[in-house]
C-alpha cells in the first residue's frame, strides 16, 4: 500500500463504504464496552460464582461464533444489507435489555444478544465493502482501514464501558441502544441503490451445499487452521499472561497490565500504515511470513523474560504488536482474495470460526499454568506460531500447485 496514493484512493470510497467502516468501528467498540465488565456486573449485581460467570460468557461467545458461520451464508443468499439491518436491530434490543433488565435470566439473555451484533455485522459488512470497490488496491486499503478502526474501537470501548457499566448506572446502556438506532438510520440512508451482492439466490448454495464446497476448498481450510493458531497465540497475551503475572505477585501489577494494553493499542495504531507502506511491493504471503516470524520472536522473548522484569514485558509486547499490525489486516485481505464473488459473506463468516482460538485460549493457557509454568506456556506458543507459519506455507503451495477458479469452489 502506497501512502502517497491515499488521498486518491480515499476519494473513490463511496458513502456506503464509509458506513461499513465506521459501522464496524462502532459495533466493535460497543462489544468491548460490555464484554470486559460483564463479569464484574454479574458478580456484584447477581452474585454469580466465577464458574457460572465463565460458563455464561464463554457459552455466549462460542454460540455467537458458530451463528456467524451460518449467517454469513444467509447474507449471501438473501442479501447482505438485510443481515446488517438485523444486526443493528439486535443491537438496539440487546443494549436496551441490558439497561432495563431487573432479573438474572433477563440479563443473561441480554448478555447473549449483546454478542450478536458483532457476529451478524462483520461478515456481510466486509463482503459489501469489498464489492463496493472495483479496484483491488482500493479494497485492500479499505480492509486495512477497517482493521485500524476496529482497533481504535477496541481501545475506546472499554473506556466508555467503565463509565457506563461500572461508574454509572446500569441504565446508561440505553445510550448505546440509541446510538445503534443512529447507525440504522445511516444504513437506511446510504443503502445501495441496487442489491450489491448482485448474485441471484439461485447462484448461492444453501448451507448444506456450502459446507460441501467448503470441504473441497482445502487451501482455505488450511488458512483457517493457521489463522486459528495465530489467534490462539495472541489471545494468550490477553488472558494467560495476566494470570501468570498475577500468580507471580509482580509488584505494581495493575500498572504493568495497563502499560501492556496501552502499548499494544498504541503500537498497532501508530505503526500499521507505515509498515504496510514499507511492504507495499511484497506479496501477501511474504507479509504473513514476516508477521509470523516476528510473532515467534515475541513468544521467545516472553518465555525467557524474568517475570519481574517490567520493561522486558513491555518490549516483548511492542514486538508482538508489530506482528499483529502486519498480520491481522492482511489476513482479511487474504480471505477476500480466496473468496469467490458470490460467496464473500460466507467465506468471511467461515473465517469467524478462527475466533475459537480466542475462546479456548484461557482454558488451555490456564491448564498449562496449573500443570507447569509460564515459561512452558510461552515455549508452547512459540511452537504454535511455527506451526501456523507452516500451515500458511502449505496453503501457498496448494494455491500455486492448483490455481483456483470460482467454478472449482
Secondary structure as GFF3:
##gff-version 3
##sequence-region A 1 409
A	DSSP	three_ten_helix	3	5	.	.	.	ID=ss1
A	DSSP	alpha_helix	6	11	.	.	.	ID=ss2
A	DSSP	alpha_helix	15	46	.	.	.	ID=ss3
A	DSSP	alpha_helix	50	78	.	.	.	ID=ss4
A	DSSP	alpha_helix	80	100	.	.	.	ID=ss5
A	DSSP	alpha_helix	104	132	.	.	.	ID=ss6
A	DSSP	alpha_helix	136	161	.	.	.	ID=ss7
A	DSSP	pi_helix	162	167	.	.	.	ID=ss8
A	DSSP	three_ten_helix	170	173	.	.	.	ID=ss9
A	DSSP	alpha_helix	174	189	.	.	.	ID=ss10
A	DSSP	three_ten_helix	201	203	.	.	.	ID=ss11
A	DSSP	alpha_helix	207	216	.	.	.	ID=ss12
A	DSSP	alpha_helix	218	236	.	.	.	ID=ss13
A	DSSP	alpha_helix	240	247	.	.	.	ID=ss14
A	DSSP	alpha_helix	253	278	.	.	.	ID=ss15
A	DSSP	alpha_helix	284	304	.	.	.	ID=ss16
A	DSSP	alpha_helix	310	338	.	.	.	ID=ss17
A	DSSP	three_ten_helix	341	343	.	.	.	ID=ss18
A	DSSP	alpha_helix	344	351	.	.	.	ID=ss19
A	DSSP	three_ten_helix	352	355	.	.	.	ID=ss20
A	DSSP	alpha_helix	356	371	.	.	.	ID=ss21
A	DSSP	alpha_helix	374	401	.	.	.	ID=ss22
A	DSSP	three_ten_helix	406	408	.	.	.	ID=ss23
###
